[in-house]
Amino acid sequence: MTRLRLVHAVLLSLFAANTTTVDPIRFEDGPAPRFVTRTGRTARKYLPQTMAGGVAVFDYNNDGLLDIYVVNGATMPGLVKDGPQYSDRLFRNNGDGTFTDVTDTAGVGGEGFNIGVAIGDYDNDGFEDIFVAGVHHNTLYHNNGDGTFTDVTERAGLARPDPQYGKLWAVGATWVDYDRDGLLDLFVVNYVQWDPKTEPVCEKGGLPDFCYPRAYAGVPNSLFHNNGDGTFTDVSASSGIRKSIGKGMAVAAADFDGDGWPDLFVSNDTLPSSLFLNQRNGTFKEAAIEKGVAFTENGAAISGMGVDAQDIDNDGLPDIFETALLNETMPLFRNLGQVGFEEITFASGVAHASLAKTGWSNGIYDFNNDGRKDLFAACGHVMDAQGSLHATVPQTNIIFANLGKEQFADVSASAGVALARRDVHRGGAFGDLDNDGRVDVVLTELDGPLRILHNVSPAPNHWLLIRTIGTKSNRDGIGTRIRLVTEDSVQYNAVSTSVGYASSSDVRVHFGLSRRALAQELELFWPSGTHQILKNVKADQVLTVREP
Amino acid sequence: MKLQVALALALSWLASADSYSQSEPARSTQNEQTAHETAKRNLLQALEQNPNDKKALFQLGQLMVDEGDFVSAAPLFRKYVAISPSEPGAWAYLLRCAVGQHDVREADAAQRQIERLAPTNVALHAQAACWLAGSGISEVTAVEFELAMSLALNQTRSGALWYSRLGQCYEHAQDPNRAARAFQAAIELDPDTEANYFRLAHLLAREGKAGPASEIMASAVAHFPRSVTTRVEAGNIELEAGNPERALEGQQRAATLNPQSPGVLLLLGRIQLTQRRYPEAIATLEQAAKLAPADAGIHFYAGQAWMKTEHGTERALEHFKRSLDLDPSRASTYYWLGSLFFHREHDYRVAVQYLEQAVDRAPELEAAHQMLIQAYKRLGEDAKAAGQLRRYEEIVQQKAKAEAPR
C-alpha cells in the first residue's frame, strides 16, 4: 500500500504546473443587471436547454459606454416566450457601474428560444445592429439611432426556411465583409437538425438528461451576402459554404492565410472543425485537414464549443483557441502561415489544466495589459444540473496567463474569489465596461444570474483601446488588422465582435502596453486595402481612428 | 455444378467472416499474387480454347471480383447465366458486379433471379444482402435485406452465423438500424454466443442508445453469470456509452470473479483514463502489462495514459512500440506513434513513417491524413503534402459518392 502511494506521489509530481512570474490577473464579481437565463426547465430534457446563454457587449447609443444585450430561452417544447422571464434584455450602461433595463423602449425583447447574438453595423449608418440566432427563428434588429430598434428580419430576407432542412437551429453568427465591398455580410452558425416532436429520450445514471450530439444529424452553415439596400441574399450554396455539413457551435473570422481576405473557422460538436479559406472570388474552400486544424493530436473530432482567433505570439498571424468538452483539452493552434497550424495545446501548458473542464465561451485578451494576450474560458458541464452528474455540472472558469514563448500558466486560483465560483457558465462577452483599460467579462449561466467579472488586475500597465471607423471599409472596420509598435515590442490584433460561444464582444481593439506609455507606431490594414500609419500615439486612451 | 458454386460462395464468405472486425484488411503476399496471376492466365487460356467453359468463366469472374474489377467480371457472369440461367450463385456474383458498378437495373434483375431460383437459401440471400449494404441501391437493398431477415424464422442455431455476418456488413456500411436487427436475429437464433451480444451492444452504444446497450449486456450477464469476459465487455459498453461510473460497477463485479484478470485491469485502466485519473491509470495499466505482457491493447492504452503526462513521452513510446510489435495491424497505434513523434519529438521524418502506415491501413482515418499532410509540409516536401491532400480528397469524394442517394 505504501509502495503504491509512493508510486502515485511520483506520478502526481509529473503533473505539477509550471510557475513563472507574471503580472497578476484579478477579477471581482461586479454589480450586474438582474437577469436570469431561462431554459424553460422540464422533466424531460430538450437539447436547446443546455445551449442557451448568448450575450453581447456593445455601445448601442454611441455614448462611449458598452451596454449589455442578453438573449434568453423560452418555454419548452413550445419555444414561446410566454412571460417577461423569457424576454431577451438590453441593459444600458449608466457609466457609474449600474445598468438600466431599456428592453421595452428599445423593442428587443425577442421571440422564441434564442441562443446567440452577433453585433455589427450592417447598414453603415453609425449605429450597431443586432442579429439574434435562435431555434428555428433568427431575428435582425435594425438600430434606429434613437434608442429603438426595428425587427427587419423578414424585409432583409433572413426569415426564409432552408430549402432542404426547413427551419434551422442557429447558435451564433459573425458579421464579416467576406467580399470586401464595404458591407458587412452575415455568417450564421447552425447546429443540428432538431424538432421537439422527435426529440430522443436519453438518460444518464438513471435520470433524464441531454442526449449526445450524435443522436442528431448535422446541417450546413449559412452565408448571407449584404446587398447594400437592407436586404441579404443567401449565398451559402454558391460560396461553397453549404458543402460542409457540420454541427456548428461557433465561428471565428480572421485572415488566417494572410492574403488580406477574411477566412472563417467553425468549431463543430463531435465533428471535425471547418476552416473556410476565402478564395477572393466570392467562394470558400474548406481546408481544415489541409491546414491541420480539423482534429487535435489525439485524432478524434472534439466537441468543439467556443472559438476565438487572435495572435497569441505576435507574429502577425491569427492563432486559434477553442474550447471543448471535459477530458478533450481546449485546443490551441498556432498559425505557422502558409504551412498551416501547429497544435500547441500540450506544449503550451494549456492541456493539463483544461482537461478537467468543459469550456463554452472563450476569448483571447490581454487581461493584465502586459503586452501578451491571455486566455479565458467560461466553463460548465454540458449535462443537466439536476441530473445524475449534478455535482460536477457547475464549474469554475479558467484563465491562462501568457508567459511568452507560447507558454501559458493556469492562474485561475490566484485571480480572485470570483474565479472560484462554480456555475453552469455558457455565454461570455469581453469588453472594457468602465473604460479603465482593463478588459472585463460578462458571463451567463444556465438558469442562473448574469455575472460581470470586473477586471481589477493591479499592475500599473498602460493600454490602448482603438475604435475603428471605416469609410470605404465597413463602418465598424471589422476585419481591420492592426500592428502596434512600442519601444520594445510589436503586437498584432484585428477588429472583430465574434468571440467565443454564442456571444459578441467589444468592437474596439484592446492592446496592453505593459510599462510603455507610448505606441511609437500604429499601423492599420483596412479591409478596403487602405494602409494607415499613426505615429507616437499616447497610451491610456480610447482612440477613434477614421479610415482616411 | 450448381451445388459446387453455392458451396464455394458460402465457403469463401465464411473464410472472410471476421474481416470487418480487423483494423487491417488481409494483405496478399507476393506468392499469393503470383499464384493469382498464374491462375488468371490459365483461365484466360482455357477460355480461348473454349469461350463457353463455365468453370473458367466463373473462376475468372471470381478473381476479377476479388480484384474489384467489376467491369471485367460482369461480362463473364453475364455469359455464364446466359449459358446456365438457373444457377443462383452466378446471379449473386452478377449482383455483386452490378453493385460495384452502381448498375441499379442489373442489380434489380439479378436480385429477382436469386429470389426466384433460391427463395429460401439463407447463405445466398445473406451474402447478397451483405454485398448490397451501403451500395446506395436502396430499393434492391431493402428487398434483399428483408428477404434475408424473413428467412431467420426457419433457421436453426447454426444460422446465427449468417445474421452475425449480415449485421457486421451493415454496421460497416453505417446502417445501424439494419445491423441491429441482424445482430438481434443472431442472438435469438444462438443465445449462447457471447460475441453477438457484444456486437449489438457496441453498435447501440456507438449510436448513443446507452439504455438499450446496457439492457443487452444485462441480458448477456444474466446468460453468462460466471463469464469474466462478459462482465468486462459490459463495462466496456458502459464506457463507450459515456458512463464511466457504471463501467466501474461492471469492472468491480468482474473483479470479484477474477481480480487479476488482465482484461479486468485493462477496463479499470481505461475507466481511470476517462476519468482523468492518469497516475492511477498508469499504475493499473502497468500492472496489467506485467500480467499480460503480450497484450497489444494494454500497451496501447498504457501509451495513451503516459501521453497525458508532461514527462511521459518516453514511456508512451515504449508502450506504443511494444503494442505495435504485438499487433502490427492496428492503424490507431501507428497514428498515436505518428502523433507522438510529430507533437512531442518534432521528428517529422519518423512521424511520416508511422502516419503513412496509419493511412494505408485505415484510409478513413482523417486525422492521420491531416497530420501526414502537416508532417510533409514541415519537411518541406510540398509535392508529397499536395499528393496526400489529393488522396484524402479522393477518399472523401468516393465516400460522398457511395453515400449519395441514387
Boltz contact constraints between the chains, C-beta under 6 A:
constraints:
  - contact:
      token1: [A, 7]
      token2: [B, 283]
      max_distance: 6.0
  - contact:
      token1: [A, 8]
      token2: [B, 279]
      max_distance: 6.0
  - contact:
      token1: [A, 11]
      token2: [B, 279]
      max_distance: 6.0
  - contact:
      token1: [A, 11]
      token2: [B, 282]
      max_distance: 6.0
  - contact:
      token1: [A, 12]
      token2: [B, 279]
      max_distance: 6.0
  - contact:
      token1: [A, 14]
      token2: [B, 309]
      max_distance: 6.0
  - contact:
      token1: [A, 14]
      token2: [B, 310]
      max_distance: 6.0
  - contact:
      token1: [A, 14]
      token2: [B, 311]
      max_distance: 6.0
  - contact:
      token1: [A, 212]
      token2: [B, 208]
      max_distance: 6.0
  - contact:
      token1: [A, 214]
      token2: [B, 208]
      max_distance: 6.0
  - contact:
      token1: [A, 215]
      token2: [B, 208]
      max_distance: 6.0
  - contact:
      token1: [A, 289]
      token2: [B, 369]
      max_distance: 6.0
  - contact:
      token1: [A, 289]
      token2: [B, 370]
      max_distance: 6.0
  - contact:
      token1: [A, 290]
      token2: [B, 373]
      max_distance: 6.0
  - contact:
      token1: [A, 290]
      token2: [B, 389]
      max_distance: 6.0
  - contact:
      token1: [A, 292]
      token2: [B, 370]
      max_distance: 6.0
  - contact:
      token1: [A, 292]
      token2: [B, 374]
      max_distance: 6.0
  - contact:
      token1: [A, 294]
      token2: [B, 370]
      max_distance: 6.0
  - contact:
      token1: [A, 295]
      token2: [B, 367]
      max_distance: 6.0
  - contact:
      token1: [A, 295]
      token2: [B, 370]
      max_distance: 6.0
  - contact:
      token1: [A, 297]
      token2: [B, 339]
      max_distance: 6.0
  - contact:
      token1: [A, 297]
      token2: [B, 343]
      max_distance: 6.0
  - contact:
      token1: [A, 299]
      token2: [B, 335]
      max_distance: 6.0
  - contact:
      token1: [A, 299]
      token2: [B, 367]
      max_distance: 6.0
  - contact:
      token1: [A, 327]
      token2: [B, 276]
      max_distance: 6.0
  - contact:
      token1: [A, 339]
      token2: [B, 377]
      max_distance: 6.0
  - contact:
      token1: [A, 340]
      token2: [B, 374]
      max_distance: 6.0
  - contact:
      token1: [A, 355]
      token2: [B, 276]
      max_distance: 6.0
